[in-house]
Amino acid sequence: MRNSPTPPADVFAANHANSLLLFEQGQTININKPADWTSFDVVKKIRSAIRVKKVGHAGTLDPFATGVLLVCTGKETKKVDRLMGLEKEYLATIELGVSTDSYDRTGATTHKGHTDSLTRADIVAACMRFQGEILQTPPMYSALKVNGQRLYKLARKGISVARAPRKVVIHQMNILAVDLPHVTVSIVCSKGTYIRSLAHDIGEALGCGGHLSELQRTRIGDYSIEDATAVPAFLNSVRRLQSTA
């Protein structure tokens, strides 16, 4: 059954006299997260705007990433775990020839390699190795805990610890463009997949290194980027509701 994305607040206003009350009762809002915001930044903005205490998100996006972020309010926060378990789709750009400690463009360079001799066939073959069910090692720069400590906090201190590989599923990976050193791919994957780790591992498989340079989440389940609302547009709609309440 298809999920029903929450429309912008001005649509609520057109259909409900007590529109703001709906956020207290519970809504799942499909937000297009902007770059350079943390997922919690989005939650804080929305919580402050709608004046509802219970607000959370269903799946973190790294600050540099954009795209679908599901924000749940009120009683809908009980559905966060179920929403996090839905299939996800991403549009990713991998930069080959440079590895970083965070596995993305925000990290420090740890290795530089050559991409001159790489062919599209080489890249396709490397990507194919990561299709289906795979064991993936999470990056040190992640919110996972080891012995009660967040990995990213250890990483910031220069400490690296062993991380147990986890089973994830890459349902589909399509190469959309090759313009070396950049490779653009679309990825459909399971819960728990780190696209940063995937980019790093593809670079390692090719022998030149690589990191994730761009990332947009285009879908969670049936919630798509086409239906997502930009944060400023959502906040402006809520303000209009409040001014007429």
ChimeraX attribute file (.defattr): number of C-alpha atoms within 10 A of each C-alpha:
attribute: neighborCount
match mode: 1-to-1
recipient: residues
	/A:1	4
	/A:2	7
	/A:3	9
	/A:4	11
	/A:5	17
	/A:6	20
	/A:7	17
	/A:8	21
	/A:9	22
	/A:10	18
	/A:11	12
	/A:12	18
	/A:13	18
	/A:14	10
	/A:15	9
	/A:16	12
	/A:17	11
	/A:18	12
	/A:19	19
	/A:20	19
	/A:21	13
	/A:22	14
	/A:23	23
	/A:24	18
	/A:25	12
	/A:26	18
	/A:27	20
	/A:28	28
	/A:29	26
	/A:30	29
	/A:31	28
	/A:32	23
	/A:33	28
	/A:34	20
	/A:35	15
	/A:36	12
	/A:37	15
	/A:38	18
	/A:39	23
	/A:40	16
	/A:41	13
	/A:42	19
	/A:43	20
	/A:44	13
	/A:45	14
	/A:46	22
	/A:47	19
	/A:48	12
	/A:49	15
	/A:50	20
	/A:51	13
	/A:52	17
	/A:53	11
	/A:54	17
	/A:55	25
	/A:56	23
	/A:57	24
	/A:58	21
	/A:59	20
	/A:60	14
	/A:61	21
	/A:62	17
	/A:63	16
	/A:64	18
	/A:65	21
	/A:66	25
	/A:67	26
	/A:68	30
	/A:69	30
	/A:70	28
	/A:71	25
	/A:72	27
	/A:73	28
	/A:74	19
	/A:75	15
	/A:76	19
	/A:77	19
	/A:78	14
	/A:79	13
	/A:80	18
	/A:81	12
	/A:82	9
	/A:83	20
	/A:84	19
	/A:85	15
	/A:86	18
	/A:87	18
	/A:88	24
	/A:89	24
	/A:90	21
	/A:91	21
	/A:92	23
	/A:93	23
	/A:94	28
	/A:95	24
	/A:96	28
	/A:97	22
	/A:98	25
	/A:99	27
	/A:100	19
	/A:101	18
	/A:102	22
	/A:103	28
	/A:104	27
	/A:105	20
	/A:106	14
	/A:107	13
	/A:108	13
	/A:109	15
	/A:110	12
	/A:111	13
	/A:112	14
	/A:113	15
	/A:114	13
	/A:115	17
	/A:116	10
	/A:117	6
	/A:118	15
	/A:119	12
	/A:120	14
	/A:121	9
	/A:122	13
	/A:123	17
	/A:124	13
	/A:125	14
	/A:126	17
	/A:127	21
	/A:128	15
	/A:129	12
	/A:130	20
	/A:131	16
	/A:132	14
	/A:133	13
	/A:134	15
	/A:135	14
	/A:136	20
	/A:137	18
	/A:138	22
	/A:139	22
	/A:140	24
	/A:141	20
	/A:142	16
	/A:143	14
	/A:144	14
	/A:145	13
	/A:146	13
	/A:147	6
	/A:148	7
	/A:149	11
	/A:150	15
	/A:151	22
	/A:152	19
	/A:153	15
	/A:154	17
	/A:155	17
	/A:156	11
	/A:157	8
	/A:158	9
	/A:159	11
	/A:160	14
	/A:161	10
	/A:162	9
	/A:163	15
	/A:164	11
	/A:165	11
	/A:166	13
	/A:167	14
	/A:168	18
	/A:169	20
	/A:170	21
	/A:171	16
	/A:172	14
	/A:173	20
	/A:174	14
	/A:175	16
	/A:176	12
	/A:177	13
	/A:178	15
	/A:179	9
	/A:180	16
	/A:181	16
	/A:182	18
	/A:183	20
	/A:184	20
	/A:185	18
	/A:186	20
	/A:187	21
	/A:188	21
	/A:189	24
	/A:190	20
	/A:191	17
	/A:192	17
	/A:193	21
	/A:194	18
	/A:195	22
	/A:196	24
	/A:197	21
	/A:198	23
	/A:199	26
	/A:200	26
	/A:201	23
	/A:202	23
	/A:203	25
	/A:204	17
	/A:205	18
	/A:206	19
	/A:207	15
	/A:208	19
	/A:209	25
	/A:210	32
	/A:211	32
	/A:212	27
	/A:213	21
	/A:214	17
	/A:215	24
	/A:216	22
	/A:217	23
	/A:218	24
	/A:219	23
	/A:220	27
	/A:221	15
	/A:222	15
	/A:223	25
	/A:224	20
	/A:225	21
	/A:226	12
	/A:227	18
	/A:228	24
	/A:229	22
	/A:230	16
	/A:231	17
	/A:232	11
	/A:233	14
	/A:234	19
	/A:235	19
	/A:236	15
	/A:237	18
	/A:238	21
	/A:239	16
	/A:240	13
	/A:241	20
	/A:242	13
	/A:243	8
	/A:244	7
	/A:245	11
